[in-house]
Amino acid sequence: MNARRLHVALDFGDGADVPVGQLGWDGGARQVVAEWDAGFAASPFPLSPLLVRAPSGLMRPKGRSFGDLPGLFGDSLPDGWGRLLIDRELAARGRSSIDITDLDRLSMIGRDGMGALTYRPADEPERQEDISLDWFDRLVPEVGGGATAEDLERLRHMAGGSQGARPKFVAQISADGARLRGHRQAWEQGWRHVLVKRRALTDAAGAIEAEAAYAAMAKAAGISMMPVEVLRAVAGEPFFVTKRFDRDGGARLHTQTVAALLDVDFRAATLDYLELLKLVRMMTRDQRAVEEMFRRMVFNVRALNRDDHLKNHAFLMDATGAWSLAPAYDLSFSRGPGGEHTLLVGGEGRRPGHRQFEHVAEKSGIRPRQARAIVDEVDAAVADWSQHAEAAAVPGQMTDEISGALLLAREW
């Protein structure tokens, strides 16, 4: 497979694809270039409001933040686990990663990535019926070596463009939670689109249960979260299961992370929540969404979720072109790079607290009384960490370790 040109469209799940343009490989510059469809340019959707004011001419990457691709389309490619599967499969088939481009990788994502953007021609796999958690659990340790090309291909199709480092796949789950089936199956009433995540081989036992407890704690703090549950393989391994926010029954929503909207490398970019709240206001024109992001900021500080990088915040666009803030996701205990938040909080990364909260609130048009109420609500939810941990069956030692760290964060 050597893709040289891909057709891009929007699929909102209504059976009528909206042509967006074509992606082509510029061998001289060694990058992917986007050429807009004439019909789309005449009546465009605001796919990337900061980078594409009016689709005209050619769109090129700003840098190497998303490899060969402009951020708008690079967001469709997985990182971490999904990228590993693609490259391992290619290696198992005798392909060198040096010879593969991100255009090739997009063709492997095809119509099944996160969000509503689709790419043709695509690798069209068979639709999978029932999925076994035990099969997935047994195969994860073999991905580094020992898995067959066929197993890697199946895992890659299951990943569906999902992001993040932990082993995961996307699927549909029955109303009673007893069956998982392939995400490409035609949607039927009662089934839900979900993302299913296993702990990484380097994660401590209890990491999945802790993330489930964090989701419950965030919901108690008033944060918008998708429903979460924990399923177990027959062998006992827990899996974190959450409803997908880019799917609503048979409908699909265009999705962009903040990293893609800015076309910056989430691993290196430095941003302050002050700027993130400004972006929320610009994208949604909704003060309630600004206050929601303020609430998430306070939660991330108080709950020590310091892995709050720019791919862990996203926006959704519906078929009318209206943008909204995506529900929160990937919330878990993290001491952060060098003991700091990935995002600054009012200029402070190590020990942000009330003074920084007040500064961000003032600059974001949030009244002092409302800001204090949000902080109090978050603090009350985080104070119940032990109860959330017990309900999610988090191991006692992990519960105690996190409890001690949360008490310290409360004093900042």
C-alpha positions as CSV (number, residue, x, y, z in Angstrom):
1,M,0.0,0.0,0.0
2,N,1.5,3.3,-1.1
3,A,-1.2,6.0,-1.1
4,R,-0.5,9.1,-3.2
5,R,-3.9,10.7,-3.1
6,L,-6.9,10.4,-0.8
7,H,-10.4,11.8,-1.1
8,V,-11.6,13.4,2.1
9,A,-15.3,13.7,3.1
10,L,-17.5,14.4,6.1
11,D,-19.8,11.6,7.1
12,F,-22.4,12.7,9.6
13,G,-24.0,9.3,9.6
14,D,-27.0,10.4,7.4
15,G,-25.9,8.5,4.3
16,A,-24.8,11.6,2.4
17,D,-21.1,12.2,2.4
18,V,-20.0,15.9,2.1
19,P,-16.8,16.0,-0.1
20,V,-14.1,18.1,1.5
21,G,-11.1,17.8,-0.8
22,Q,-8.1,15.7,-1.7
23,L,-4.9,15.0,0.1
24,G,-1.8,14.5,-2.0
25,W,1.8,13.6,-1.3
26,D,4.4,16.4,-2.1
27,G,7.6,14.3,-2.6
28,G,9.8,17.4,-2.8
29,A,8.7,18.8,0.5
30,R,7.9,15.4,2.0
31,Q,4.6,16.5,3.3
32,V,0.9,16.0,2.7
33,V,-1.0,18.9,0.9
34,A,-4.7,19.4,1.0
35,E,-6.6,20.7,-2.0
36,W,-10.2,21.8,-1.3
37,D,-13.2,20.5,-3.2
38,A,-14.8,23.4,-5.2
39,G,-18.3,22.7,-3.8
40,F,-17.0,22.6,-0.3
41,A,-15.0,25.9,-0.8
42,A,-18.2,27.6,-2.0
43,S,-20.2,26.4,1.0
44,P,-17.8,25.3,3.7
45,F,-18.2,23.9,7.2
46,P,-16.0,25.5,9.8
47,L,-13.8,22.5,10.1
48,S,-10.9,24.3,11.7
49,P,-12.0,27.9,12.6
50,L,-8.5,29.1,13.6
51,L,-6.5,27.7,10.7
52,V,-9.1,27.7,7.9
53,R,-11.0,31.0,7.7
54,A,-12.0,30.3,4.1
55,P,-10.9,27.2,2.3
56,S,-8.9,28.3,-0.8
57,G,-5.6,27.4,-2.3
58,L,-3.6,24.6,-0.8
59,M,-3.3,23.7,2.9
60,R,0.1,22.6,4.2
61,P,1.2,21.6,7.7
62,K,2.4,24.5,9.8
63,G,5.3,22.3,11.0
64,R,5.9,18.7,12.1
65,S,3.4,18.7,15.0
66,F,1.3,16.0,13.2
67,G,4.0,14.5,11.1
68,D,3.4,14.8,7.4
69,L,-0.1,16.2,7.9
70,P,-1.9,19.5,8.6
71,G,-3.3,19.3,12.1
72,L,-6.9,19.3,10.8
73,F,-6.3,15.8,9.2
74,G,-3.5,14.7,11.5
75,D,-6.0,14.5,14.3
76,S,-7.6,11.5,12.5
77,L,-4.4,9.5,13.0
78,P,-3.9,7.6,16.3
79,D,-0.9,8.0,18.5
80,G,0.4,5.7,21.1
81,W,-1.3,2.3,20.9
82,G,-3.0,2.8,17.5
83,R,0.2,4.1,15.9
84,L,2.1,1.1,17.4
85,L,-0.4,-1.4,15.8
86,I,-0.1,0.2,12.4
87,D,3.7,0.2,12.4
88,R,3.9,-3.4,13.9
89,E,1.6,-4.7,11.3
90,L,3.6,-3.1,8.5
91,A,6.8,-4.5,9.9
92,A,5.2,-8.0,10.2
93,R,4.3,-7.7,6.5
94,G,7.9,-6.8,5.6
95,R,7.3,-3.0,5.2
96,S,9.8,-0.5,6.6
97,S,8.5,2.4,8.6
98,I,10.9,4.6,6.7
99,D,9.0,4.0,3.5
100,I,5.5,4.6,5.0
101,T,3.9,8.0,5.0
102,D,1.2,9.5,7.1
103,L,-0.9,9.4,3.9
104,D,-0.6,5.7,3.9
105,R,-1.6,5.5,7.5
106,L,-4.7,7.6,6.9
107,S,-5.7,5.2,4.1
108,M,-5.5,2.5,6.8
109,I,-7.8,4.5,9.0
110,G,-10.3,5.0,6.1
111,R,-13.8,5.6,7.1
112,D,-13.4,4.4,10.7
113,G,-11.5,7.1,12.5
114,M,-12.7,9.1,15.4
115,G,-15.0,12.0,14.4
116,A,-16.7,12.5,11.0
117,L,-13.8,12.8,8.6
118,T,-13.3,9.9,6.2
119,Y,-10.6,9.0,3.7
120,R,-10.8,7.0,0.4
121,P,-9.6,4.8,-1.1
122,A,-9.5,2.9,2.2
123,D,-8.5,-0.5,3.5
124,E,-12.0,-2.1,3.9
125,P,-12.0,-4.9,6.6
126,E,-14.7,-7.4,7.2
127,R,-17.2,-6.4,9.8
128,Q,-16.5,-8.1,13.1
129,E,-19.2,-9.8,15.1
130,D,-18.7,-10.6,18.8
131,I,-15.5,-9.4,20.5
132,S,-13.8,-11.4,23.3
133,L,-12.1,-9.4,26.0
134,D,-10.0,-12.4,26.9
135,W,-8.7,-12.7,23.3
136,F,-7.7,-9.0,23.4
137,D,-6.2,-9.4,26.9
138,R,-4.1,-12.4,25.8
139,L,-2.8,-10.7,22.7
140,V,-1.7,-7.3,24.2
141,P,1.6,-8.7,25.6
142,E,2.4,-10.1,22.2
143,V,2.1,-6.9,20.2
144,G,5.8,-6.1,21.0
145,G,6.8,-9.3,19.3
146,G,5.1,-12.6,18.6
147,A,1.7,-11.4,17.2
148,T,0.9,-12.5,13.7
149,A,0.3,-10.0,10.9
150,E,-3.4,-11.1,10.9
151,D,-3.8,-10.6,14.6
152,L,-2.1,-7.1,14.3
153,E,-4.4,-6.2,11.4
154,R,-7.5,-7.2,13.4
155,L,-6.3,-5.2,16.4
156,R,-5.6,-2.2,14.2
157,H,-9.1,-2.4,12.7
158,M,-10.6,-2.6,16.2
159,A,-8.6,0.5,17.4
160,G,-10.5,2.6,14.9
161,G,-8.2,5.7,15.1
162,S,-8.5,5.9,18.9
163,Q,-5.8,8.0,20.7
164,G,-3.7,7.5,23.8
165,A,-1.0,5.1,25.0
166,R,-3.0,2.4,26.7
167,P,-4.2,-0.7,24.7
168,K,-7.8,0.0,23.5
169,F,-10.4,-0.6,20.9
170,V,-13.7,0.8,19.9
171,A,-16.9,-1.3,19.7
172,Q,-20.6,-1.5,20.2
173,I,-22.1,-2.8,23.4
174,S,-25.5,-4.3,23.9
175,A,-28.1,-2.6,26.2
176,D,-27.5,-5.2,28.9
177,G,-23.7,-4.8,28.6
178,A,-23.3,-8.6,28.0
179,R,-22.1,-8.4,24.4
180,L,-19.4,-6.5,22.5
181,R,-19.3,-6.4,18.7
182,G,-17.3,-4.7,16.0
183,H,-17.8,-0.9,15.7
184,R,-18.5,-1.3,11.9
185,Q,-21.7,-3.2,12.4
186,A,-24.9,-1.3,11.4
187,W,-26.1,0.6,14.5
188,E,-29.3,-0.8,16.0
189,Q,-31.5,0.7,18.7
190,G,-30.3,-0.2,22.2
191,W,-26.6,-0.6,21.2
192,R,-24.1,2.0,22.3
193,H,-20.8,3.0,20.7
194,V,-18.0,2.6,23.3
195,L,-14.3,2.9,23.8
196,V,-12.8,0.0,25.7
197,K,-9.4,0.4,27.4
198,R,-7.0,-2.0,29.1
199,R,-4.2,-1.0,31.5
200,A,-0.8,-0.8,29.9
201,L,1.7,-3.5,30.8
202,T,3.6,-0.9,32.8
203,D,0.6,0.3,34.7
204,A,0.1,-0.7,38.3
205,A,-2.7,-3.1,39.2
206,G,-5.7,-0.9,39.9
207,A,-5.1,1.7,37.2
208,I,-8.3,1.0,35.4
209,E,-10.4,1.0,38.6
210,A,-8.8,4.3,39.6
211,E,-9.7,5.9,36.3
212,A,-13.3,4.7,36.8
213,A,-13.3,6.2,40.3
214,Y,-11.9,9.5,38.9
215,A,-14.8,9.6,36.3
216,A,-17.3,9.2,39.1
217,M,-15.6,11.8,41.2
218,A,-15.5,14.2,38.2
219,K,-19.3,13.7,37.6
220,A,-19.9,14.4,41.3
221,A,-18.0,17.6,40.8
222,G,-20.5,18.7,38.2
223,I,-18.2,18.0,35.2
224,S,-19.8,16.7,31.9
225,M,-18.7,13.1,31.5
226,M,-19.9,10.2,29.3
227,P,-21.2,7.1,31.1
228,V,-18.4,4.8,32.4
229,E,-18.4,1.2,33.6
230,V,-15.8,-1.5,34.2
231,L,-16.0,-4.9,32.5
232,R,-13.8,-7.9,33.4
233,A,-12.5,-10.6,31.1
234,V,-13.1,-14.1,32.3
235,A,-9.5,-14.2,33.5
236,G,-10.3,-11.2,35.7
237,E,-8.5,-8.4,33.9
238,P,-10.5,-5.1,34.2
239,F,-11.4,-3.0,31.2
240,F,-12.5,0.7,31.3
241,V,-15.6,1.2,29.1
242,T,-16.9,4.7,28.2
243,K,-19.6,5.8,25.8
244,R,-18.0,7.6,22.7
245,F,-18.9,11.3,22.4
246,D,-18.2,11.4,18.7
247,R,-21.1,9.0,18.0
248,D,-24.7,9.5,18.8
249,G,-26.6,6.4,17.8
250,G,-26.1,6.4,14.0
251,A,-24.9,10.0,13.8
252,R,-21.2,11.1,13.7
253,L,-19.8,14.3,15.0
254,H,-16.7,16.1,13.6
255,T,-14.0,16.1,16.4
256,Q,-10.9,18.3,16.8
257,T,-8.6,18.3,19.8
258,V,-7.1,21.6,20.9
259,A,-3.7,20.4,19.6
260,A,-5.2,20.0,16.1
261,L,-7.1,23.3,16.2
262,L,-3.8,25.1,16.9
263,D,-1.7,22.7,14.9
264,V,0.8,22.3,17.7
265,D,2.7,19.4,19.2
266,F,0.8,18.4,22.3
267,R,4.0,16.9,23.8
268,A,5.9,20.2,23.6
269,A,3.3,23.0,23.5
270,T,3.0,25.3,26.5
271,L,-0.4,26.9,27.0
272,D,-2.2,28.4,30.0
273,Y,-5.8,27.6,31.0
274,L,-6.3,31.4,30.5
275,E,-5.8,30.8,26.8
276,L,-7.8,27.6,26.8
277,L,-10.8,29.4,28.3
278,K,-10.5,32.1,25.6
279,L,-10.5,29.3,23.0
280,V,-13.6,27.8,24.5
281,R,-15.4,31.1,24.3
282,M,-14.4,31.7,20.7
283,M,-15.4,28.2,19.6
284,T,-18.7,27.9,21.4
285,R,-19.8,31.5,22.2
286,D,-21.2,30.0,25.4
287,Q,-20.3,31.3,28.8
288,R,-21.6,28.0,30.3
289,A,-18.9,26.2,28.4
290,V,-16.3,28.6,29.7
291,E,-17.4,27.9,33.2
292,E,-17.3,24.2,32.5
293,M,-13.7,24.4,31.4
294,F,-12.9,26.5,34.5
295,R,-14.5,23.7,36.6
296,R,-12.3,21.1,34.8
297,M,-9.2,23.2,35.5
298,V,-10.0,23.3,39.2
299,F,-10.7,19.5,39.2
300,N,-7.4,18.8,37.4
301,V,-5.5,20.8,40.0
302,R,-7.3,19.4,43.1
303,A,-7.4,15.8,41.8
304,L,-3.8,16.0,40.5
305,N,-4.7,15.1,37.0
306,R,-1.5,16.7,35.6
307,D,-1.6,14.9,32.3
308,D,-3.9,17.7,31.0
309,H,-2.2,18.2,27.6
310,L,-3.8,19.6,24.5
311,K,-5.0,16.3,23.1
312,N,-7.0,15.8,26.3
313,H,-9.3,18.6,25.5
314,A,-11.6,18.6,22.4
315,F,-14.5,20.2,20.6
316,L,-17.4,18.7,18.6
317,M,-19.1,20.0,15.4
318,D,-22.5,18.8,14.3
319,A,-24.1,18.6,10.9
320,T,-25.2,22.3,11.1
321,G,-21.6,23.5,11.6
322,A,-22.2,24.4,15.3
323,W,-19.3,23.8,17.7
324,S,-19.6,22.6,21.4
325,L,-17.2,21.6,24.1
326,A,-16.7,17.8,24.2
327,P,-17.3,16.0,27.5
328,A,-14.2,15.6,29.7
329,Y,-12.1,12.4,29.2
330,D,-8.8,10.8,30.2
331,L,-9.1,12.0,33.8
332,S,-6.8,10.1,36.2
333,F,-4.2,10.6,38.9
334,S,-0.9,11.8,37.4
335,R,2.0,13.6,39.0
336,G,2.9,15.2,35.7
337,P,6.1,15.9,33.9
338,G,8.6,17.1,36.4
339,G,5.9,17.3,39.0
340,E,4.0,20.0,37.1
341,H,0.8,20.4,35.1
342,T,1.2,20.2,31.4
343,L,-0.9,23.3,31.1
344,L,-0.2,26.3,33.2
345,V,-2.8,27.6,35.6
346,G,-2.7,31.4,35.7
347,G,1.1,31.2,35.1
348,E,1.7,28.5,37.7
349,G,2.4,24.9,36.9
350,R,3.7,23.3,40.2
351,R,1.4,24.5,43.0
352,P,-1.6,26.3,41.6
353,G,-4.3,27.2,44.0
354,H,-6.8,29.8,45.0
355,R,-4.8,32.8,43.9
356,Q,-4.5,31.4,40.4
357,F,-8.1,30.3,40.3
358,E,-9.2,33.8,41.1
359,H,-6.9,35.3,38.4
360,V,-8.2,32.9,35.7
361,A,-11.8,33.5,36.7
362,E,-11.4,37.3,36.6
363,K,-9.8,37.2,33.2
364,S,-12.4,34.8,31.9
365,G,-15.5,36.8,32.9
366,I,-16.5,34.5,35.7
367,R,-17.9,36.3,38.7
368,P,-16.0,35.8,42.0
369,R,-19.1,34.3,43.7
370,Q,-19.6,31.8,40.9
371,A,-15.9,30.9,40.8
372,R,-15.8,30.2,44.6
373,A,-19.0,28.1,44.3
374,I,-17.3,26.0,41.6
375,V,-14.2,25.5,43.7
376,D,-16.2,24.5,46.7
377,E,-18.2,22.0,44.6
378,V,-15.1,20.4,43.2
379,D,-13.4,20.3,46.7
380,A,-16.5,18.6,48.1
381,A,-16.4,15.9,45.4
382,V,-12.6,15.3,45.7
383,A,-12.9,15.1,49.5
384,D,-15.0,11.9,48.8
385,W,-12.2,10.3,46.9
386,S,-12.0,7.3,49.3
387,Q,-15.7,6.5,48.8
388,H,-15.4,6.7,45.0
389,A,-12.3,4.5,45.2
390,E,-14.0,1.9,47.4
391,A,-17.0,1.8,45.0
392,A,-14.7,1.2,42.1
393,A,-12.6,-1.4,43.9
394,V,-9.4,0.5,43.8
395,P,-6.7,-1.3,45.8
396,G,-6.2,0.0,49.3
397,Q,-2.6,1.0,48.9
398,M,-3.3,3.0,45.7
399,T,-6.3,4.7,47.4
400,D,-4.2,5.8,50.4
401,E,-1.4,7.1,48.2
402,I,-3.7,9.2,46.1
403,S,-5.6,10.4,49.2
404,G,-2.4,11.8,50.7
405,A,-1.5,13.6,47.5
406,L,-5.0,15.1,47.2
407,L,-4.8,16.5,50.7
408,L,-1.6,18.3,49.8
409,A,-3.1,19.8,46.7
410,R,-6.1,21.1,48.7
411,E,-3.7,23.3,50.7
412,W,-2.3,25.2,47.7
